[in-house]
């Protein structure tokens, strides 16, 4: 194995480890308070973003290796758990530059969407089969680029504001 393969392998292992921590956190969220939740998310979200961004592009020749494990019912259970726990902080506004509108987003939905993609990564990669692992990384990279990467990047400013509230003067404009 050459030096580049070691770097690629490390980035994959790091992504699986970070994803495992995130999913375990989401699955145990009922035991945490709001402050603990925000503090953890402020640490794991940027880490996941970086790890997803540096994942290698992997070609998977065997389309049958692509599997999704998180069912719609499991997703709904996670979503409802998050909504119940995050009720007070679940909604926030985001300025969408593509539509030039403020839209209201749900923290719970964003977190559940990320959970679904990362749990699929963990379970598919964890099968230990070469084709399954290649498919897991290929799918994770694609989902990062099209789904959960931007969701984490949108969520971070809101989480930062929750953790470190800044007193805003009446005449002060906010840009984000």
MODELLER restraints for C-alpha pairs under 7 A, 6 or more apart:
rsr = mdl.restraints
at = mdl.atoms
rsr.add(forms.Gaussian(group=physical.xy_distance, feature=features.Distance(at['CA:8:A'], at['CA:56:A']), mean=6.47, stdev=0.5))
rsr.add(forms.Gaussian(group=physical.xy_distance, feature=features.Distance(at['CA:11:A'], at['CA:51:A']), mean=6.76, stdev=0.5))
rsr.add(forms.Gaussian(group=physical.xy_distance, feature=features.Distance(at['CA:11:A'], at['CA:54:A']), mean=6.83, stdev=0.5))
rsr.add(forms.Gaussian(group=physical.xy_distance, feature=features.Distance(at['CA:11:A'], at['CA:55:A']), mean=6.00, stdev=0.5))
rsr.add(forms.Gaussian(group=physical.xy_distance, feature=features.Distance(at['CA:12:A'], at['CA:55:A']), mean=6.29, stdev=0.5))
rsr.add(forms.Gaussian(group=physical.xy_distance, feature=features.Distance(at['CA:14:A'], at['CA:51:A']), mean=6.94, stdev=0.5))
rsr.add(forms.Gaussian(group=physical.xy_distance, feature=features.Distance(at['CA:15:A'], at['CA:51:A']), mean=5.39, stdev=0.5))
rsr.add(forms.Gaussian(group=physical.xy_distance, feature=features.Distance(at['CA:15:A'], at['CA:52:A']), mean=6.70, stdev=0.5))
rsr.add(forms.Gaussian(group=physical.xy_distance, feature=features.Distance(at['CA:16:A'], at['CA:122:A']), mean=6.18, stdev=0.5))
rsr.add(forms.Gaussian(group=physical.xy_distance, feature=features.Distance(at['CA:18:A'], at['CA:48:A']), mean=6.41, stdev=0.5))
rsr.add(forms.Gaussian(group=physical.xy_distance, feature=features.Distance(at['CA:19:A'], at['CA:118:A']), mean=5.64, stdev=0.5))
rsr.add(forms.Gaussian(group=physical.xy_distance, feature=features.Distance(at['CA:20:A'], at['CA:122:A']), mean=6.68, stdev=0.5))
rsr.add(forms.Gaussian(group=physical.xy_distance, feature=features.Distance(at['CA:22:A'], at['CA:44:A']), mean=6.86, stdev=0.5))
rsr.add(forms.Gaussian(group=physical.xy_distance, feature=features.Distance(at['CA:23:A'], at['CA:115:A']), mean=5.98, stdev=0.5))
rsr.add(forms.Gaussian(group=physical.xy_distance, feature=features.Distance(at['CA:23:A'], at['CA:119:A']), mean=6.39, stdev=0.5))
rsr.add(forms.Gaussian(group=physical.xy_distance, feature=features.Distance(at['CA:30:A'], at['CA:85:A']), mean=6.52, stdev=0.5))
rsr.add(forms.Gaussian(group=physical.xy_distance, feature=features.Distance(at['CA:38:A'], at['CA:159:A']), mean=6.27, stdev=0.5))
rsr.add(forms.Gaussian(group=physical.xy_distance, feature=features.Distance(at['CA:38:A'], at['CA:163:A']), mean=6.69, stdev=0.5))
rsr.add(forms.Gaussian(group=physical.xy_distance, feature=features.Distance(at['CA:42:A'], at['CA:156:A']), mean=6.86, stdev=0.5))
rsr.add(forms.Gaussian(group=physical.xy_distance, feature=features.Distance(at['CA:42:A'], at['CA:159:A']), mean=6.51, stdev=0.5))
rsr.add(forms.Gaussian(group=physical.xy_distance, feature=features.Distance(at['CA:42:A'], at['CA:160:A']), mean=6.98, stdev=0.5))
rsr.add(forms.Gaussian(group=physical.xy_distance, feature=features.Distance(at['CA:45:A'], at['CA:152:A']), mean=5.98, stdev=0.5))
rsr.add(forms.Gaussian(group=physical.xy_distance, feature=features.Distance(at['CA:49:A'], at['CA:149:A']), mean=5.85, stdev=0.5))
rsr.add(forms.Gaussian(group=physical.xy_distance, feature=features.Distance(at['CA:49:A'], at['CA:152:A']), mean=6.87, stdev=0.5))
rsr.add(forms.Gaussian(group=physical.xy_distance, feature=features.Distance(at['CA:52:A'], at['CA:141:A']), mean=6.37, stdev=0.5))
rsr.add(forms.Gaussian(group=physical.xy_distance, feature=features.Distance(at['CA:52:A'], at['CA:144:A']), mean=6.01, stdev=0.5))
rsr.add(forms.Gaussian(group=physical.xy_distance, feature=features.Distance(at['CA:55:A'], at['CA:141:A']), mean=6.36, stdev=0.5))
rsr.add(forms.Gaussian(group=physical.xy_distance, feature=features.Distance(at['CA:57:A'], at['CA:138:A']), mean=6.41, stdev=0.5))
rsr.add(forms.Gaussian(group=physical.xy_distance, feature=features.Distance(at['CA:57:A'], at['CA:141:A']), mean=6.84, stdev=0.5))
rsr.add(forms.Gaussian(group=physical.xy_distance, feature=features.Distance(at['CA:58:A'], at['CA:134:A']), mean=6.44, stdev=0.5))
rsr.add(forms.Gaussian(group=physical.xy_distance, feature=features.Distance(at['CA:58:A'], at['CA:137:A']), mean=6.64, stdev=0.5))
rsr.add(forms.Gaussian(group=physical.xy_distance, feature=features.Distance(at['CA:58:A'], at['CA:138:A']), mean=5.11, stdev=0.5))
rsr.add(forms.Gaussian(group=physical.xy_distance, feature=features.Distance(at['CA:59:A'], at['CA:138:A']), mean=6.61, stdev=0.5))
rsr.add(forms.Gaussian(group=physical.xy_distance, feature=features.Distance(at['CA:60:A'], at['CA:134:A']), mean=5.91, stdev=0.5))
rsr.add(forms.Gaussian(group=physical.xy_distance, feature=features.Distance(at['CA:60:A'], at['CA:135:A']), mean=5.63, stdev=0.5))
rsr.add(forms.Gaussian(group=physical.xy_distance, feature=features.Distance(at['CA:60:A'], at['CA:138:A']), mean=6.82, stdev=0.5))
rsr.add(forms.Gaussian(group=physical.xy_distance, feature=features.Distance(at['CA:62:A'], at['CA:131:A']), mean=6.97, stdev=0.5))
rsr.add(forms.Gaussian(group=physical.xy_distance, feature=features.Distance(at['CA:65:A'], at['CA:131:A']), mean=6.07, stdev=0.5))
rsr.add(forms.Gaussian(group=physical.xy_distance, feature=features.Distance(at['CA:65:A'], at['CA:132:A']), mean=5.19, stdev=0.5))
rsr.add(forms.Gaussian(group=physical.xy_distance, feature=features.Distance(at['CA:65:A'], at['CA:135:A']), mean=5.90, stdev=0.5))
rsr.add(forms.Gaussian(group=physical.xy_distance, feature=features.Distance(at['CA:66:A'], at['CA:132:A']), mean=6.99, stdev=0.5))
rsr.add(forms.Gaussian(group=physical.xy_distance, feature=features.Distance(at['CA:66:A'], at['CA:135:A']), mean=5.52, stdev=0.5))
rsr.add(forms.Gaussian(group=physical.xy_distance, feature=features.Distance(at['CA:67:A'], at['CA:124:A']), mean=6.87, stdev=0.5))
rsr.add(forms.Gaussian(group=physical.xy_distance, feature=features.Distance(at['CA:68:A'], at['CA:120:A']), mean=5.68, stdev=0.5))
rsr.add(forms.Gaussian(group=physical.xy_distance, feature=features.Distance(at['CA:69:A'], at['CA:120:A']), mean=5.45, stdev=0.5))
rsr.add(forms.Gaussian(group=physical.xy_distance, feature=features.Distance(at['CA:70:A'], at['CA:116:A']), mean=5.99, stdev=0.5))
rsr.add(forms.Gaussian(group=physical.xy_distance, feature=features.Distance(at['CA:70:A'], at['CA:120:A']), mean=6.29, stdev=0.5))
rsr.add(forms.Gaussian(group=physical.xy_distance, feature=features.Distance(at['CA:75:A'], at['CA:112:A']), mean=6.79, stdev=0.5))
rsr.add(forms.Gaussian(group=physical.xy_distance, feature=features.Distance(at['CA:75:A'], at['CA:116:A']), mean=6.68, stdev=0.5))
rsr.add(forms.Gaussian(group=physical.xy_distance, feature=features.Distance(at['CA:78:A'], at['CA:112:A']), mean=6.33, stdev=0.5))
rsr.add(forms.Gaussian(group=physical.xy_distance, feature=features.Distance(at['CA:79:A'], at['CA:108:A']), mean=6.05, stdev=0.5))
rsr.add(forms.Gaussian(group=physical.xy_distance, feature=features.Distance(at['CA:79:A'], at['CA:109:A']), mean=6.35, stdev=0.5))
rsr.add(forms.Gaussian(group=physical.xy_distance, feature=features.Distance(at['CA:79:A'], at['CA:112:A']), mean=5.54, stdev=0.5))
rsr.add(forms.Gaussian(group=physical.xy_distance, feature=features.Distance(at['CA:82:A'], at['CA:108:A']), mean=5.22, stdev=0.5))
rsr.add(forms.Gaussian(group=physical.xy_distance, feature=features.Distance(at['CA:83:A'], at['CA:90:A']), mean=6.86, stdev=0.5))
rsr.add(forms.Gaussian(group=physical.xy_distance, feature=features.Distance(at['CA:83:A'], at['CA:108:A']), mean=5.47, stdev=0.5))
rsr.add(forms.Gaussian(group=physical.xy_distance, feature=features.Distance(at['CA:90:A'], at['CA:106:A']), mean=5.31, stdev=0.5))
rsr.add(forms.Gaussian(group=physical.xy_distance, feature=features.Distance(at['CA:90:A'], at['CA:107:A']), mean=4.94, stdev=0.5))
rsr.add(forms.Gaussian(group=physical.xy_distance, feature=features.Distance(at['CA:90:A'], at['CA:108:A']), mean=6.20, stdev=0.5))
rsr.add(forms.Gaussian(group=physical.xy_distance, feature=features.Distance(at['CA:91:A'], at['CA:104:A']), mean=6.43, stdev=0.5))
rsr.add(forms.Gaussian(group=physical.xy_distance, feature=features.Distance(at['CA:91:A'], at['CA:105:A']), mean=5.63, stdev=0.5))
rsr.add(forms.Gaussian(group=physical.xy_distance, feature=features.Distance(at['CA:91:A'], at['CA:106:A']), mean=4.78, stdev=0.5))
rsr.add(forms.Gaussian(group=physical.xy_distance, feature=features.Distance(at['CA:91:A'], at['CA:107:A']), mean=6.29, stdev=0.5))
rsr.add(forms.Gaussian(group=physical.xy_distance, feature=features.Distance(at['CA:92:A'], at['CA:104:A']), mean=5.53, stdev=0.5))
rsr.add(forms.Gaussian(group=physical.xy_distance, feature=features.Distance(at['CA:92:A'], at['CA:105:A']), mean=5.48, stdev=0.5))
rsr.add(forms.Gaussian(group=physical.xy_distance, feature=features.Distance(at['CA:92:A'], at['CA:106:A']), mean=6.66, stdev=0.5))
rsr.add(forms.Gaussian(group=physical.xy_distance, feature=features.Distance(at['CA:93:A'], at['CA:102:A']), mean=6.11, stdev=0.5))
rsr.add(forms.Gaussian(group=physical.xy_distance, feature=features.Distance(at['CA:93:A'], at['CA:103:A']), mean=5.49, stdev=0.5))
rsr.add(forms.Gaussian(group=physical.xy_distance, feature=features.Distance(at['CA:93:A'], at['CA:104:A']), mean=4.48, stdev=0.5))
rsr.add(forms.Gaussian(group=physical.xy_distance, feature=features.Distance(at['CA:93:A'], at['CA:105:A']), mean=6.16, stdev=0.5))
rsr.add(forms.Gaussian(group=physical.xy_distance, feature=features.Distance(at['CA:94:A'], at['CA:102:A']), mean=5.35, stdev=0.5))
rsr.add(forms.Gaussian(group=physical.xy_distance, feature=features.Distance(at['CA:94:A'], at['CA:103:A']), mean=5.31, stdev=0.5))
rsr.add(forms.Gaussian(group=physical.xy_distance, feature=features.Distance(at['CA:94:A'], at['CA:104:A']), mean=6.27, stdev=0.5))
rsr.add(forms.Gaussian(group=physical.xy_distance, feature=features.Distance(at['CA:95:A'], at['CA:101:A']), mean=5.67, stdev=0.5))
rsr.add(forms.Gaussian(group=physical.xy_distance, feature=features.Distance(at['CA:95:A'], at['CA:102:A']), mean=4.25, stdev=0.5))
rsr.add(forms.Gaussian(group=physical.xy_distance, feature=features.Distance(at['CA:95:A'], at['CA:103:A']), mean=6.25, stdev=0.5))
rsr.add(forms.Gaussian(group=physical.xy_distance, feature=features.Distance(at['CA:96:A'], at['CA:102:A']), mean=5.97, stdev=0.5))
rsr.add(forms.Gaussian(group=physical.xy_distance, feature=features.Distance(at['CA:96:A'], at['CA:103:A']), mean=6.76, stdev=0.5))
rsr.add(forms.Gaussian(group=physical.xy_distance, feature=features.Distance(at['CA:110:A'], at['CA:151:A']), mean=6.06, stdev=0.5))
rsr.add(forms.Gaussian(group=physical.xy_distance, feature=features.Distance(at['CA:113:A'], at['CA:148:A']), mean=6.90, stdev=0.5))
rsr.add(forms.Gaussian(group=physical.xy_distance, feature=features.Distance(at['CA:114:A'], at['CA:148:A']), mean=5.20, stdev=0.5))
rsr.add(forms.Gaussian(group=physical.xy_distance, feature=features.Distance(at['CA:117:A'], at['CA:140:A']), mean=6.95, stdev=0.5))
rsr.add(forms.Gaussian(group=physical.xy_distance, feature=features.Distance(at['CA:117:A'], at['CA:143:A']), mean=6.98, stdev=0.5))
rsr.add(forms.Gaussian(group=physical.xy_distance, feature=features.Distance(at['CA:121:A'], at['CA:136:A']), mean=5.17, stdev=0.5))
rsr.add(forms.Gaussian(group=physical.xy_distance, feature=features.Distance(at['CA:121:A'], at['CA:140:A']), mean=6.23, stdev=0.5))
rsr.add(forms.Gaussian(group=physical.xy_distance, feature=features.Distance(at['CA:124:A'], at['CA:132:A']), mean=5.92, stdev=0.5))
rsr.add(forms.Gaussian(group=physical.xy_distance, feature=features.Distance(at['CA:124:A'], at['CA:133:A']), mean=6.53, stdev=0.5))
rsr.add(forms.Gaussian(group=physical.xy_distance, feature=features.Distance(at['CA:124:A'], at['CA:136:A']), mean=5.59, stdev=0.5))
rsr.add(forms.Gaussian(group=physical.xy_distance, feature=features.Distance(at['CA:125:A'], at['CA:132:A']), mean=6.04, stdev=0.5))
rsr.add(forms.Gaussian(group=physical.xy_distance, feature=features.Distance(at['CA:125:A'], at['CA:133:A']), mean=4.41, stdev=0.5))
rsr.add(forms.Gaussian(group=physical.xy_distance, feature=features.Distance(at['CA:125:A'], at['CA:136:A']), mean=5.41, stdev=0.5))
